[in-house]
């Protein structure tokens, strides 16, 4: 009996040893797998680090904005995110045009009631020419900039025909670092007159009509009537920007393709409906690294306006026409004629629409014009 028991114990002990050996064998295999996996990961990370190190040595140092523009990816935000153009104008200018010696600006549409990036620069010692058509602005300018002899304020209706002479009269037709235009009427036509006169600010801020998507090259143009003195001359028809509705200014597509790019300016930053353009012809070589690497206009529109958080809250007045962003050129024109017209406030003015020209007749209805120079006041 004891002999039988001993055999049973020995067998159990042997079985236990064999199980332990098997567990030890499995543990060794698992350790080897983990070691190999770790070695592969470390090797990959080391190679990636070496690649980035050599790439950094080969490439010149770039600003955060240059790196973003080179990447051409709007989902990567420049400067770590959106910058409010009013609060961050100094930083944007520094990264855009570098050192500024004169610190002179022109502000067209300089209403104190609006957020204005020029005002913060004046607070920093810039000199400026402020022009606005509102007769109540001088009192507001004096309150906003008390005892500031660097600021000249002028009450004047801003017209393409007279703006150059106005700038010349006040000595702001040269050595201008920044020009801002926000007049809610004929912005691109006024801008074109300034550029045609050879006035070239280092940077230009324009309000863009974001109601029209960038594939719509839209601009509102002034209308003219023959003078009553019988001289054959024509005078511009006044326009009440307070009744502008959705039809005013110019779209981003028109600004870039028809006004700014042909004159040697390129878009550099967009904050909601304010767009900064840079004079690439006068830019120093050191700041010209991104000259041929500009982001597509559609991407700027999406980044600066359309895809931004809180757009539908901040621009809630555009919600009723959000579907315009999905419409093609001809379909949107038909939509304007069918749902927006007539606009009596726009009577006898006209618009440019992807190369075609349309007149508002005396009743404010929109119809195709024979040419850009057609007198809309004569359209029946």
C-alpha positions as CSV (number, residue, x, y, z in Angstrom):
1,X,0.0,0.0,0.0
2,X,2.7,2.6,0.9
3,X,4.5,1.6,-2.3
4,X,1.4,2.4,-4.4
5,X,1.0,5.8,-2.6
6,X,4.6,6.7,-3.2
7,X,4.2,6.1,-6.9
8,X,1.1,8.3,-7.0
9,X,3.0,11.2,-5.2
10,X,6.0,10.9,-7.5
11,X,3.8,11.0,-10.6
12,X,2.0,14.1,-9.3
13,X,5.3,15.8,-8.6
14,X,6.6,14.9,-12.1
15,X,3.5,16.3,-13.6
16,X,3.8,19.5,-11.7
17,X,7.4,20.0,-12.9
18,X,6.4,19.4,-16.5
19,X,3.6,22.0,-16.2
20,X,6.0,24.5,-14.6
21,X,8.4,23.9,-17.4
22,X,5.7,24.5,-20.0
23,X,4.7,27.8,-18.3
24,X,8.3,28.8,-18.2
25,X,8.6,28.1,-21.9
26,X,5.6,30.2,-22.7
27,X,6.9,33.0,-20.6
28,X,10.2,33.1,-22.4
29,X,8.4,33.2,-25.8
30,X,6.2,36.1,-24.7
31,X,9.2,38.0,-23.4
32,X,11.0,37.6,-26.7
33,X,7.9,38.9,-28.7
34,X,7.6,41.9,-26.5
35,X,11.3,42.7,-26.8
36,X,11.2,42.4,-30.6
37,X,8.1,44.6,-30.8
38,X,9.7,47.3,-28.6
39,X,12.9,47.2,-30.6
40,X,11.0,47.8,-33.8
41,X,9.0,50.8,-32.3
42,X,12.2,52.3,-30.9
43,X,14.0,51.9,-34.3
44,X,11.1,53.6,-36.2
45,X,11.0,56.5,-33.8
46,X,14.8,56.9,-34.0
47,X,14.7,56.9,-37.8
48,X,11.9,59.5,-37.8
49,X,13.8,61.7,-35.4
50,X,16.9,61.5,-37.6
51,X,14.9,62.3,-40.7
52,X,13.3,65.4,-39.1
53,X,16.7,66.5,-37.9
54,X,18.3,66.4,-41.3
55,X,15.2,68.0,-42.9
56,X,15.4,70.9,-40.4
57,X,19.1,71.3,-41.2
58,X,18.4,71.4,-45.0
59,X,15.5,73.9,-44.8
60,X,15.7,77.5,-43.8
61,X,13.9,78.6,-40.6
62,X,10.3,79.5,-41.4
63,X,7.8,81.4,-39.4
64,X,4.7,79.7,-38.2
65,X,2.7,81.3,-40.9
66,X,5.2,80.4,-43.7
67,X,5.0,76.8,-42.5
68,X,1.3,76.8,-42.6
69,X,1.2,78.3,-46.1
70,X,3.8,75.9,-47.4
71,X,1.6,73.0,-46.1
72,X,-1.4,74.3,-48.1
73,X,-3.7,72.7,-45.6
74,X,-6.4,75.0,-44.1
75,X,-7.3,72.6,-41.4
76,X,-3.9,73.4,-39.9
77,X,-4.4,76.8,-38.3
78,X,-1.7,79.5,-38.8
79,X,-0.2,81.1,-35.7
80,X,-1.8,78.4,-33.5
81,X,-5.3,79.5,-34.5
82,X,-7.4,82.4,-35.7
83,X,-6.4,85.9,-34.7
84,X,-8.8,88.7,-34.4
85,X,-7.6,91.2,-36.9
86,X,-8.4,94.2,-34.7
87,X,-6.6,92.9,-31.7
88,X,-3.7,91.2,-33.5
89,X,-3.1,93.6,-36.4
90,X,0.5,94.5,-35.2
91,X,1.5,90.8,-35.1
92,X,-0.1,90.1,-38.5
93,X,1.7,93.1,-40.0
94,X,5.1,92.1,-38.5
95,X,4.9,88.6,-39.9
96,X,3.6,90.0,-43.3
97,X,5.6,93.0,-44.2
98,X,8.3,93.1,-41.5
99,X,9.6,96.5,-40.3
100,X,7.4,99.5,-40.9
101,X,9.2,102.9,-40.7
102,X,6.5,105.5,-41.7
103,X,3.6,104.1,-39.7
104,X,1.0,105.9,-41.9
105,X,-2.4,104.6,-42.7
106,X,-5.6,105.4,-44.7
107,X,-8.9,104.4,-43.2
108,X,-11.8,104.5,-45.7
109,X,-15.1,104.0,-43.9
110,X,-13.7,105.0,-40.5
111,X,-16.8,104.8,-38.5
112,X,-16.2,104.6,-34.7
113,X,-19.2,102.4,-34.3
114,X,-17.4,99.5,-36.0
115,X,-14.5,97.3,-35.0
116,X,-11.6,98.8,-36.8
117,X,-8.0,97.5,-36.9
118,X,-6.7,100.9,-37.8
119,X,-7.8,102.4,-34.5
120,X,-5.5,100.1,-32.4
121,X,-2.5,101.2,-34.7
122,X,-3.4,104.9,-34.1
123,X,-3.3,104.1,-30.4
124,X,0.2,102.8,-30.9
125,X,1.4,106.1,-32.4
126,X,0.5,105.7,-36.1
127,X,-0.6,108.7,-38.1
128,X,-3.7,108.4,-40.2
129,X,-6.2,109.9,-42.6
130,X,-9.8,108.9,-41.6
131,X,-12.5,109.3,-44.2
132,X,-16.2,108.6,-43.8
133,X,-19.4,109.9,-45.2
134,X,-21.2,110.2,-41.9
135,X,-21.4,113.8,-40.7
136,X,-21.5,112.5,-37.1
137,X,-18.1,111.0,-37.1
138,X,-15.9,114.1,-36.4
139,X,-17.3,114.4,-32.9
140,X,-16.8,110.6,-32.4
141,X,-13.2,110.8,-33.7
142,X,-12.4,113.6,-31.3
143,X,-13.7,111.6,-28.5
144,X,-11.9,108.4,-29.6
145,X,-8.6,110.2,-30.3
146,X,-8.5,113.3,-28.0
147,X,-5.7,115.8,-28.7
148,X,-4.1,113.6,-31.4
149,X,-2.6,115.8,-34.0
150,X,-1.4,112.7,-36.0
151,X,-5.0,112.0,-37.1
152,X,-6.8,113.8,-39.9
153,X,-10.6,113.3,-40.2
154,X,-12.5,114.1,-43.3
155,X,-16.2,113.8,-44.0
156,X,-16.7,112.8,-47.6
157,X,-18.7,110.4,-49.7
158,X,-16.1,108.0,-51.0
159,X,-16.2,107.7,-54.8
160,X,-13.9,106.0,-57.3
161,X,-13.9,109.3,-59.3
162,X,-12.7,111.5,-56.5
163,X,-10.8,109.3,-54.0
164,X,-7.3,109.8,-55.6
165,X,-7.7,113.6,-55.5
166,X,-8.8,113.5,-51.9
167,X,-5.8,111.4,-50.9
168,X,-3.5,113.8,-52.7
169,X,-5.0,116.8,-51.1
170,X,-4.1,115.5,-47.7
171,X,-0.7,114.1,-48.6
172,X,-1.6,110.4,-48.3
173,X,-0.9,109.4,-51.9
174,X,2.5,107.9,-51.1
175,X,4.5,106.4,-48.2
176,X,1.4,104.6,-47.0
177,X,1.9,101.4,-45.0
178,X,-1.7,100.3,-44.5
179,X,-5.0,101.0,-46.2
180,X,-8.3,99.8,-45.0
181,X,-11.6,100.0,-47.0
182,X,-15.0,99.2,-45.7
183,X,-17.7,101.4,-47.3
184,X,-20.4,98.8,-48.1
185,X,-20.9,100.1,-51.7
186,X,-18.4,100.2,-54.5
187,X,-15.3,98.9,-52.6
188,X,-13.5,97.2,-55.4
189,X,-14.0,100.1,-57.9
190,X,-12.7,102.6,-55.3
191,X,-9.7,100.2,-54.7
192,X,-9.1,99.9,-58.4
193,X,-8.9,103.7,-58.8
194,X,-6.3,103.9,-56.0
195,X,-4.2,101.2,-57.5
196,X,-4.4,102.6,-61.0
197,X,-3.1,105.9,-59.6
198,X,0.1,104.1,-58.4
199,X,-0.7,104.3,-54.7
200,X,0.7,101.1,-53.2
201,X,0.3,100.5,-49.5
202,X,2.4,97.7,-48.1
203,X,-0.8,96.0,-46.9
204,X,-4.5,96.5,-47.6
205,X,-7.4,95.3,-45.6
206,X,-10.7,95.0,-47.5
207,X,-14.1,94.0,-46.2
208,X,-15.4,91.2,-48.5
209,X,-19.0,90.3,-49.1
210,X,-19.0,86.8,-47.7
211,X,-22.6,86.3,-48.7
212,X,-21.3,85.3,-52.1
213,X,-19.1,82.2,-52.3
214,X,-15.7,82.7,-53.9
215,X,-16.6,81.1,-57.2
216,X,-19.0,84.0,-57.7
217,X,-16.9,87.0,-58.9
218,X,-19.4,89.7,-57.9
219,X,-18.9,93.5,-57.5
220,X,-21.3,96.3,-57.2
221,X,-20.4,99.2,-59.5
222,X,-21.6,102.9,-59.5
223,X,-24.2,104.2,-61.8
224,X,-24.0,107.6,-63.6
225,X,-26.4,110.1,-65.0
226,X,-25.8,112.9,-67.4
227,X,-25.3,116.3,-65.8
228,X,-28.3,118.7,-66.1
229,X,-26.1,121.5,-67.4
230,X,-26.0,120.0,-70.8
231,X,-22.2,119.7,-70.9
232,X,-22.3,116.0,-71.6
233,X,-20.5,115.1,-68.4
234,X,-21.8,112.5,-66.0
235,X,-22.0,112.4,-62.3
236,X,-22.2,109.4,-60.0
237,X,-25.6,108.5,-58.6
238,X,-25.7,108.5,-54.8
239,X,-26.1,105.2,-53.0
240,X,-27.5,104.7,-49.5
241,X,-25.4,101.9,-47.9
242,X,-27.8,101.6,-45.0
243,X,-30.2,100.0,-47.6
244,X,-27.6,97.7,-49.1
245,X,-29.3,94.4,-48.2
246,X,-27.2,91.6,-49.6
247,X,-26.0,93.5,-52.7
248,X,-23.0,95.6,-51.9
249,X,-19.2,95.6,-52.1
250,X,-17.5,92.7,-53.8
251,X,-16.9,89.0,-53.2
252,X,-13.6,87.4,-52.3
253,X,-13.4,85.9,-55.8
254,X,-13.7,89.3,-57.5
255,X,-11.3,90.9,-55.0
256,X,-8.6,88.3,-55.6
257,X,-9.0,87.6,-59.4
258,X,-10.2,90.9,-60.8
259,X,-8.7,93.6,-58.5
260,X,-5.8,92.6,-56.2
261,X,-3.9,89.8,-57.9
262,X,-3.6,91.7,-61.3
263,X,-2.1,94.6,-59.3
264,X,0.5,92.4,-57.6
265,X,-1.3,91.9,-54.3
266,X,-2.0,88.5,-52.7
267,X,-4.2,87.4,-49.9
268,X,-2.3,86.8,-46.7
269,X,-4.9,86.5,-44.0
270,X,-8.7,86.4,-43.6
271,X,-10.6,87.0,-40.4
272,X,-14.3,86.6,-40.9
273,X,-15.2,89.2,-43.6
274,X,-12.0,91.1,-43.4
275,X,-9.1,90.2,-45.7
276,X,-5.5,91.4,-45.7
277,X,-3.6,91.6,-49.0
278,X,0.2,92.1,-49.3
279,X,2.1,94.0,-51.9
280,X,4.3,91.2,-53.3
281,X,6.0,93.5,-55.8
282,X,7.4,95.7,-53.1
283,X,8.1,92.9,-50.6
284,X,11.7,92.3,-49.6
285,X,13.3,89.0,-50.7
286,X,13.6,87.9,-47.0
287,X,9.8,88.1,-46.7
288,X,9.0,86.7,-50.1
289,X,9.4,83.0,-49.2
290,X,5.7,82.3,-49.6
291,X,5.1,84.3,-52.8
292,X,4.3,81.4,-55.1
293,X,2.7,79.2,-52.4
294,X,-0.6,80.9,-51.7
295,X,-3.5,79.0,-50.5
296,X,-6.5,78.6,-52.8
297,X,-9.2,81.3,-52.6
298,X,-11.8,78.7,-51.7
299,X,-9.7,77.4,-48.9
300,X,-9.2,80.9,-47.5
301,X,-13.0,81.4,-47.6
302,X,-13.6,78.2,-45.8
303,X,-10.9,78.9,-43.2
304,X,-11.6,82.5,-42.6
305,X,-15.4,82.4,-42.7
306,X,-17.5,79.4,-43.8
307,X,-16.0,76.6,-41.6
308,X,-15.5,78.7,-38.4
309,X,-17.1,77.9,-35.1
310,X,-20.0,80.3,-34.2
311,X,-20.3,81.5,-37.8
312,X,-24.1,81.0,-37.7
313,X,-24.3,83.1,-34.5
314,X,-21.9,85.9,-35.4
315,X,-23.3,86.1,-39.0
316,X,-26.9,85.0,-38.1
317,X,-28.2,87.6,-40.6
318,X,-26.7,85.4,-43.4
319,X,-28.5,82.2,-42.4
320,X,-31.4,82.8,-44.8
321,X,-29.0,82.7,-47.7
322,X,-26.6,80.0,-46.6
323,X,-27.8,77.9,-49.5
324,X,-26.2,80.4,-51.9
325,X,-22.9,78.7,-51.1
326,X,-24.0,75.6,-52.9
327,X,-25.4,77.3,-56.1
328,X,-23.7,77.7,-59.4
329,X,-23.2,81.1,-61.1
330,X,-26.2,81.1,-63.4
331,X,-28.6,79.6,-60.9
332,X,-27.7,82.2,-58.3
333,X,-28.2,85.0,-60.7
334,X,-31.7,83.6,-61.4
335,X,-32.3,83.4,-57.7
336,X,-31.4,87.1,-57.3
337,X,-33.7,88.1,-60.1
338,X,-36.6,86.0,-58.8
339,X,-36.4,86.5,-55.0
340,X,-34.3,89.6,-54.2
341,X,-35.5,92.0,-56.8
342,X,-36.7,94.7,-57.1
343,X,-34.3,96.8,-55.0
344,X,-35.3,100.5,-55.4
345,X,-32.2,101.6,-53.4
346,X,-30.0,100.2,-56.1
347,X,-31.8,101.8,-59.0
348,X,-29.5,102.8,-62.0
349,X,-26.4,101.2,-60.5
350,X,-25.0,98.0,-61.9
351,X,-23.0,94.9,-60.9
352,X,-20.2,92.8,-62.4
353,X,-21.0,89.1,-62.4
354,X,-18.4,86.6,-63.5
355,X,-17.4,88.8,-66.4
356,X,-21.0,89.8,-67.4
357,X,-22.6,93.1,-66.5
358,X,-26.1,93.7,-65.2
359,X,-28.1,96.9,-64.7
360,X,-30.6,97.9,-62.1
361,X,-33.3,99.8,-63.9
362,X,-35.1,102.8,-62.5
363,X,-37.4,100.4,-60.6
364,X,-34.6,98.4,-59.1
365,X,-34.9,95.3,-61.3
366,X,-31.8,93.5,-62.6
367,X,-31.3,92.7,-66.3
368,X,-28.3,92.0,-68.5
369,X,-26.5,95.1,-69.8
370,X,-25.0,95.5,-73.2
371,X,-21.6,96.4,-71.8
372,X,-19.7,97.5,-68.7
373,X,-20.1,101.1,-69.8
374,X,-23.9,100.9,-70.4
375,X,-25.7,103.8,-68.7
376,X,-28.1,101.9,-66.4
377,X,-30.2,105.1,-66.0
378,X,-31.1,104.6,-69.7
379,X,-32.1,101.0,-69.3
380,X,-35.9,100.6,-69.6
